[in-house]
Amino acid sequence: MKRMISIISIISCLWAALILTGCGRSTGPKLLDSASPETSAMAFYCFDGQNTTIKWLFDTDQEKAIIREINALPLKEADADRLAEMTIPTYGLEISDKDGFAVWLTYSRGLWLLKDGTVYEGTFDFPALYNSISDTDMEVRQGGASMLNASYLAVYDNRYLEAAEEPMPSSENGVTLSIKAVADNIVTIAFENESDEDFWFGHYFSLQKEMDGRWYTLPVRASNYGFTEEALLVAPHETVEDACPLEMYGALDPGNYRIVKEGLAAPFVIEEQ
């Protein structure tokens, strides 16, 4: 009887140890846990240093299998400065979540970059996955600005940025674009119309930064942004202001920048804090 109790005790201890071990094991975050393959196609990106190639997948069952495979990866969070290790070629995956917002993953050399800038470490054969996707639905874009999360990668490699037109005027045909204020991550611009004709403009703008003596258009970091389609009138010899919020570009380093609207550019400086 005592021997039977001892055996039962040993089995119980082993079972408890297995349970505790299982509880302590973690595969890390499920990168595609919010993805919605039922309502969204998958897009696969590859930047080879010259062009960004995008392939689309419209097979729901295949999407689900890919999601399961990536969600099962054992990942651990890595320091943000390891982004410097994400060398070309880089790969990416895009899919919408259940609310219709885009999920962006960028991969290179065992590192995963998320849309919010978080970096995870975990080996995966992304080249094999990318090459397995059919070329039937494919698009090739010049440069690396179209690569997912390009704004983070551009800190270490200018090939992820789109070279801007130079020079770019601040005044043309009697209309001048200028900066009125820079505060709270918002740039207030003004169009001054010294001509005798009406001038119309919209809320859309782009942001450029000067690096190594050249200007580059910065990619946005947010996927859920947009501009209202409102036309604003600047009557002859009048001035109209507009706000250009910068939060969609993420944290901006000190340097020389310029707002570009309607073919005109207005420079400003972000100082060291």
For each residue, the residues with C-beta under 8 A, 3 or more apart:
1: 4 5
2: 5 6
3: 6 7
4: 1 7 8
5: 1 2 8 9
6: 2 3 9 10
7: 3 4 10 11
8: 4 5 11 12
9: 5 6 12 13
10: 6 7 13 14
11: 7 8 14 15
12: 8 9 15 16
13: 9 10 16 17
14: 10 11 17 18
15: 11 12 18 19
16: 12 13 19 20
17: 13 14 20 21
18: 14 15 21 22
19: 15 16 22 23
20: 16 17 23 24
21: 17 18 24 25
22: 18 19 25
23: 19 20
24: 20 21
25: 21 22
26: 74
27: 30 72 73 74 75
28: 73 74 75 76 77 120 122
29: 33 75 120
30: 27 33 71
31: 70 71 73 75 103 105 112 114 120
32: 35 66 67 70 71 93 95 103 105
33: 29 30 71
34: 97 98 103
35: 32 40 63 67 95 96 97 103
36: 39 40 95 96 97 98
37: 40 42 60 63 64 67 95
38: 60
39: 36 96 98 100
40: 35 36 37 95 96
41: 56 57 58 63 95
42: 37 56 57 63 66 93 94 95
43: 54 55 56 57 92 93 94 95
44: 54 55 56 57 91 92 93 129 130 133
45: 52 53 54 90 91 92 93 94 106 146 147 148
46: 52 53 89 90 91 92 130
47: 51 52 53 88 89 90 92 144 147 159 160
48: 51 53 88 89
49: 88 89 144 159
50: 142 143
51: 47 48 140 141 142 143
52: 45 46 47 140 141 142 143 144 145 146 147
53: 45 46 47 48 138 139 140 141
54: 43 44 45 138 139 140 141 146
55: 43 44 130 133 134 135 137 138
56: 41 42 43 44 137 138
57: 41 42 43 44 62 63 66 133 134 137
58: 41 137
59: 62 63
60: 37 38 63 64
61: 64 65
62: 57 59 65 66
63: 35 37 41 42 57 59 60 66 67 95
64: 37 60 61 67 68
65: 61 62 68 69
66: 32 42 57 62 63 69 70 93 129
67: 32 35 37 63 64 70 71
68: 64 65 71 72
69: 65 66 72 73
70: 31 32 66 67 73 93 105 124
71: 30 31 32 33 67 68
72: 27 68 69
73: 27 28 31 69 70 122 124
74: 26 27 28 122
75: 27 28 29 31 112 120 121 122
76: 28 120 121 122
77: 28 118 119 120 121
78: 82 111 119 120 121
79: 82 119
80: 83 117 118 119
81: 84
82: 78 79 85 86 111 119 121
83: 80 86 111 113 119 152 153 155 156
84: 81 156
85: 82 108 109 111
86: 82 83 90 106 108 109 111 113 153 156
87: 90 108 109
88: 47 48 49 108 157 159
89: 46 47 48 49 108 127
90: 45 46 47 86 87 106 107 108 147 153
91: 44 45 46 106 107 108 126 127 129 130
92: 43 44 45 46 47 104 105 106 107 147 148 149
93: 32 42 43 44 45 66 70 104 105 107 148
94: 42 43 45 102 103 104 105 148
95: 32 35 36 37 40 41 42 43 63 102 103
96: 35 36 39 40 100 101 102 103
97: 34 35 36 100 101 102 103
98: 34 36 39
99:
100: 39 96 97
101: 96 97 223 224
102: 94 95 96 97 115 223 224
103: 31 32 34 35 94 95 96 97 115
104: 92 93 94 114 115 148 149 223
105: 31 32 70 92 93 94 112 113 114 148
106: 45 86 90 91 92 112 113 147 148 149 153
107: 90 91 92 93 111 112 113 124 126
108: 85 86 87 88 89 90 91 111
109: 85 86 87
110: 121 122 123 124
111: 78 82 83 85 86 107 108 119 120 121
112: 31 75 105 106 107 119 120 121 122 124
113: 83 86 105 106 107 117 118 119 149 152 153
114: 31 104 105 117 118 119 120 149
115: 102 103 104 148 149 221 223
116:
117: 80 113 114 149 152 221 250
118: 77 80 113 114
119: 77 78 79 80 82 83 111 112 113 114
120: 28 29 31 75 76 77 78 111 112 114
121: 75 76 77 78 82 110 111 112
122: 28 73 74 75 76 110 112
123: 110
124: 70 73 107 110 112 129
125: 128 129
126: 91 107 129 130
127: 89 91 130 131
128: 125 131 132
129: 44 66 91 124 125 126 132 133
130: 44 46 55 91 126 127 133
131: 127 128
132: 128 129
133: 44 55 57 129 130
134: 55 57 137
135: 55 138
136:
137: 55 56 57 58 134
138: 53 54 55 56 135
139: 53 54
140: 51 52 53 54
141: 51 52 53 54 146
142: 50 51 52
143: 50 51 52 146 159 161 162
144: 47 49 52 147 150 153 154 157 159 160 161
145: 52 150 160 161 162 217 219
146: 45 52 54 141 143 150
147: 45 47 52 90 92 106 144 150 153 160
148: 45 92 93 94 104 105 106 115
149: 92 104 106 113 114 115 117 152 153 221
150: 144 145 146 147 153 154 160 161 219
151: 154 160 218 219 220 221 249 250
152: 83 113 117 149 155 221
153: 83 86 90 106 113 144 147 149 150 156 157 160
154: 144 150 151 157 158 160 161 216 218 219
155: 83 152
156: 83 84 86 153
157: 88 144 153 154 160
158: 154 161 211 212 216
159: 47 49 88 143 144
160: 47 144 145 147 150 151 153 154 157 219
161: 143 144 145 150 154 158 211 216 217 218 219
162: 143 145 216 217 219
163: 214 215 216 217
164: 168 208 214 215 216 217 260
165: 168
166: 214 215
167:
168: 164 165 215 258 260 263 264 265
169: 172 263 264 265
170: 176 177 178 264 265 266 267
171: 174 175 176 177 264
172: 169 175 263 264
173: 195
174: 171 193 194 195 196 197
175: 171 172 191 192 193 194 195 199 234 264
176: 170 171 191 192 194 264
177: 170 171 189 190 191 259 261 262 264 265 266
178: 170 189 190 192 266
179: 182 187 188 189 190 259 266 267 268
180: 188 189 190 241
181: 187 188
182: 179 186 187 188 268 270
183: 186 188
184:
185: 245 246 247
186: 182 183 243 244 245 246
187: 179 181 182 243 244 246 259 268
188: 179 180 181 182 183 241 242 243 244
189: 177 178 179 180 205 241 242 243 244 259 261 266
190: 177 178 179 180 239 240 241 242
191: 175 176 177 199 201 234 239 240 242 261 262
192: 175 176 178 234 238 239
193: 174 175 197 198 199 234 235 236 237 238 239 240
194: 174 175 176 237
195: 173 174 175 199 236
196: 174 236
197: 174 193 236
198: 193 233 234 235 236
199: 175 191 193 195 233 234
200: 231 232 233 234
201: 191 231 232 234 240 242 261 262
202: 227 229 230 231 232 262
203: 227 228 230 232 242
204: 227 261
205: 189 244 259 260 261
206: 217 218 259 260
207: 217 218 244 246 249 257 258 259 260
208: 164 215 216 217 218 257 258 260 265
209: 215 216 218 252 255 256 257
210: 213 214 215 216 255 256 257 258
211: 158 161 214 215 216 255
212: 158
213: 210
214: 163 164 166 210 211
215: 163 164 166 168 208 209 210 211 258
216: 154 158 161 162 163 164 208 209 210 211
217: 145 161 162 163 164 206 207 208 260
218: 151 154 161 206 207 208 209 249
219: 145 150 151 154 160 161 162
220: 151 225 248 249
221: 115 117 149 151 152 248 249 250
222: 225 247 248 250
223: 101 102 104 115
224: 101 102
225: 220 222 248
226:
227: 202 203 204
228: 203
229: 202
230: 202 203
231: 200 201 202
232: 200 201 202 203 240 242
233: 198 199 200 240
234: 175 191 192 193 198 199 200 201 238 239 240
235: 193 198 238
236: 193 195 196 197 198
237: 193 194
238: 192 193 234 235
239: 190 191 192 193 234
240: 190 191 193 201 232 233 234
241: 180 188 189 190
242: 188 189 190 191 201 203 232 261
243: 186 187 188 189
244: 186 187 188 189 205 207 259 261
245: 185 186 248
246: 185 186 187 207 249 252
247: 185 222 250
248: 220 221 222 225 245
249: 151 207 218 220 221 246 252
250: 117 151 221 222 247
251:
252: 209 246 249 255 257 270
253: 270
254: 269 270 271 272 273
255: 209 210 211 252 269 270
256: 209 210 267 269
257: 207 208 209 210 252 267 268 269 270
258: 168 207 208 210 215 265 266 267 268
259: 177 179 187 189 205 206 207 244 265 266 268
260: 164 168 205 206 207 208 217 263 264 265
261: 177 189 191 201 204 205 242 244 264 266
262: 177 191 201 202
263: 168 169 172 260
264: 168 169 170 171 172 175 176 177 260 261
265: 168 169 170 177 208 258 259 260
266: 170 177 178 179 189 258 259 261
267: 170 179 256 257 258
268: 179 182 187 257 258 259
269: 254 255 256 257
270: 182 252 253 254 255 257
271: 254
272: 254
273: 254
